[in-house]
C-alpha cells in the first residue's frame, strides 16, 4: 500500500527481498546502504502510488454504481409494495361487497343499474334476457370468474336435472366423473407432477361422487367459502385448460402468437403462455381458454353478450362442435 512506503527499516527490508531476486547486472542500480538507495525507493514508490490511486478510484466508481443500482432496486420494491397494497385493498373491497357465488336473483334486478344509460341496447338486451332466463347469479370478478361460473353452473344444472329426469342426470354425472377421473393421467403426460396436482383433482372427484346427496343450498355454501375446497376445484379447471392446450399446440399456438400484451413480452410457446396466463389464479379468461376447457371436459357453454349494442342480443356457443357422446351443456 502506498501509505506504507517510507524510509523506516521495514520498507528497507522489503526492498532487500526484492533486490535479492534481481540479476547481478541490476545490483548496481538498487543500493540500500547509500542515499541513492533512498532515491531508488522514492522512484519506485511513485508508480505504486499511481496504481493504487487508480485502483481506489475504480473501486469508488464501482461502489457508487452498486449503490445507485441498489437504490433503484429499493425504489422498485417500494413501488411494487405500494402496487401490491393497492391491489390487495381493491380485492378486499370486492370481497367485502361480493360473494364468490351469489344467491339467485331475478334478471330484472339489473334494470335499475342500466336505466338511463346512453346506449339503449343495454335495456333491450336485459329485456331479452329477462324473457328467456328465470334467474341469474352474480360471481365475484376476481379473474377466476369464468372457471367458477363454469364449474358451479354445470354442477348446479346436474342437481336440477335430477328432479326432472333422474336417470338422464345420473348418466351425465357418471360420464363427467369418468372424464375427470382419467384427466389426471392426461395432465401427467404433458409434464404435471401427479403428487403436486393430486389434491386438487381429488376435491373435484369427491364433489362429483357426493353430488347425488348434495342439494343446491349445500353446493352454494361450498362455493361461497373463502379459500375453501371449491377454489381447489377451480384451479384444477385451470390445469385441465392448460393441459388441453399443451396436448394440442398446433391448434392454439396461432391464437397465442396473435395476442399482443403491449409490452413486448408476448408468449411464443404454449408452455410459457400456460405458465403466465392459464395456471395462475386470478388471470383473466379469453376465448381460447373457454374453448380448451370446454373441449377437455366435453361441455359446451352459451355466452350472452350484453354490450349495449343495438339489435338482438348476441349469443355465442363454445365450442360449436363437440363429439356427440361427450356433449353436455350449461
N, C-alpha and C positions, 0 to 999 in steps of 0.2 A: 504494500500500500504506500502511496506517495508520502503520506504524513510520517511514515517510519523511516524515511530516507534522511539520515542526518549523519553526523560525524562522531557518533559515540562508538564504543568498542564493538557493540553487537553488529552494526552495519559493516564495520571493517571485517569482522569475522565472516559475514556472508560474502563479502567481496573476495576474500581469500578462497572460499569454497568455490566460487565461480572461477577464480583465476586458476585454480588447480586443474580445471578441465580445459584450459586453453593450450594452444601449441607453444613450443619454445620460442617461435618467432614472435608471438604476441606478448611474451613475458616482459619485454622491454617497454611495452605500451602501458601495461597495468602494473603500477607500483603502489604498494600500501604503506611504505615507510618514508615517503617523500611528499612534499607539497604537491607535486604533480599528481600523486596518487589521489590526493584530496580533490584535485581538479577533475580527475577521471570520474570520481564518484558524482560530482556535480553534473558532468556532462551526461552520464548515463541516467541520472535521476530525471532529467528534463523529458525525454521521450516516455519514460514510465509514467510520469505525472500526466502527460498528454493523453496517453492511452486510458488511464484510469478516469480522467475527467470526461473523456468521450464516452466511456462505459457508463459512468454515472449519469450522463446526460441521456443516453439511450434508455437506461432503466427508469429515469424520471419520466420520459416520454411515454414509455410503456405503462407505467403506473397511472399516469394521467388518462391514457386511453382506456385502461381497465376500469378506472373509477367512473369515467364517462359512460362506458358500456353498462356498468352495474347500475348507474343512476337511471339509465334508460330502462333496464330490466325492472328496477324497483317501481318506476313510474308506470310501466305497462301492467305490472302486477297490481298496482293500486287501482288503475283504471278497470282492470278485469274484476277486481274485488267489488268495485262500485257497480259495474255492469251486472255481476252475479247477484249482488244485493238487490238491485232494481228488479231483475228478473224474478228473484225469489219473492219479492213483495208483490209483483204482478200475479205470480202463480198463487200466492196466498190469498190475494183478493179474489181471484177467480174461484178458488176452492171454497172460500167463505160464502160466496154467492151462488155457487152451482154444485149440485151433487155430481158424482161421476156419471150416474144414470138417474135421471129424474123420474118422477111419477108420471103416469099417463095424464094428458091434458087434451081437451078438445082443440081442434085445429084453429078454431076461431079465437083462441086466446092470443093469437098473433096479430089479429086485426088492429088493436089499438097501437101496436108498435110501428105499424106501417101506415096508419091513417095520416093523410096529408103529405105523404111522400110525393115529391115532384114527378116520380116515374110511376104512372098509373098501372104499369104492368105488375107491380107487386100485389096490389089489391085484387086484380083479376086473377092472378096466379093463386093467391090464397083462397079465393072463392072456388077455384077449380079443385084445389087440394081438399077443401072442406067437403066437397060433394063426393069425393072418391075415397076419403080416408075417415075412419071413425075417430082416430086419436093420433097423438104424436108423443114422443118422449124427447126432451132436450138432453143432450150429452155434453159433458164438460169439454170445452175446446182447448185441450192441453197437448195437442199433437198426436194423441193416441185415439182420437175420437172415432175415426173410421174403423179401426180394428175392434174397438169396444162395441160400436154400433153393430158391426157385422156379427160378432160372436153372440152378443146378448140377443139381438134380433132373431137370429136363427134358433137359439135355444128356446126363447120365448115362443116362437112360432111352433116348435115341436110340442111344447106343453099345450098350447092352444089346440092343436090338431088332435090331441088325444081325446078331447071331449067331443070331437066331431066324427073322427074315423080312427079308432084306436089301433086297428090292425095296420093301416097305412102309416100312421105316425110311428108306430113301433118299428116297422120295417125300415123306415127312413132313418130313425135313430140308430139302429143296429148297423146299417150301411155306413153312416157317417162315423160311428165309433170304430168300425174296422179300418176305415181310411186313416183315422187319427192314430190308431194303434200301429199301423205299418209305417207311419210317417217318420218316426224317429230313425229307422234304418235308412230311409232315403236321405235324411239330413247327415247321417254319418258318412254316407258315400261321397258327399260334397265337402267334407272336411270338418264337420262339427264333432266335438268331443262328446261322446254319449254320456259320460259321467257329469259333464257340465250342464247339459240340457235336460237330463232325465227328470229332475224335479218339476220343471215347467210342463213337460209332456204328461207326467203323472197327474198333475192337477186337472188337466183337460180331460184325460181319460176317465178319471174318477167322477168328474162332473157329469159326463155322458152316461156312465154306468148308473149313477144315482138319479138320473133325470126322471125315470118313471115315478119316483117317490118325491119329486120336487114340484112344488106349486109355484105360480108366478110370483107370489109375495116373497118366497124364500130365495128365488133366483134374483129378484130385485135387490134384496138385502145383501146378497153375496157381492153383487156388482157395485153396490154403494159403499162398501167398506174401503176406507182409505188404506192403501198399501196392503190390501188383502189378497186372497188367493186368486181373485179374478184378474189382478194385474199380472200374475204369473201366466195365466192363460192368454192374456192379451199379448204378452211378449212372445209366447210360443207361436201365435199367429204371425208375428213379425218374422220369426225364424222360418216358418213354412213359406212365407212370401219370398224371403231371400233364397231359401233352398231351391224353390221352383225356378227362380231367375238363374241361379248357378247351373242348374241342370239343362237350361235352355238358353245359353248365352247368345246364340245366333239370332234368336227372336227379339231379345230385349236390348242387346248392345246398341243397335242403331238408334233406338229411342234415347238411351242414356247419353250417347255421344251428341245428340241434338240438344240436350239440356245445357243451358248457359247459366252458370252461377254468378256471373258478373264480376268475379274477382280473379279470373284466370286460373282457377284450380279445379276445373271441371274434371269429372272422373273419366278415365279412359279404359276401364275394365270393370267387369261385373263384381268381382270380389271387393274392390275399393268402393264401388257405389253402394253395395250392400252394407259394408262396414260403416259408411258415413251416413247413408240416407234411409236404411231399412231397419237394421238391427237395433240401433239405439232408441230407447224410449223417448218420446217427445218429438220425434221427427215427423213432419207433415207427410201426408199420403198424396201421391199423384196417381194418375190413371193407370200407369204401368204397375203400380203396387196392387191396385184393385184387381186388375186382370190376373196377376200372378197368384194372389191369394185365392181368388175365386176358382181358378182352374186347378190349383193344388188340392182344393177340398171338394170340387165338383158342385159348387154353389154359385148361382147367378144372383145379381142384385140389380134392383131398379133404382136409378138415381134421378130424383126430380130436381130440375134446375129452376130455383126461384131467384132470378137475377134482375127482375124488373123489366125484362124485355116485353114488348107488345106481342100480341098473338097468343096462340095456345102454349101452355106450359110445356117446355121440352123435357122429355123423359128418356134417359139412356139406360139400356140394359147391358150389363157387363158380366162376363163376356157374352158375346152374341150367340156363340155356339159352344155347347158342352155335350160330350158324349151322352146319349140318352140314358144309359144305365147308371150314370152318375149325376143326372140332372136333378137339382133341388133349387129352390128359390126362396128369397126373402124380399 
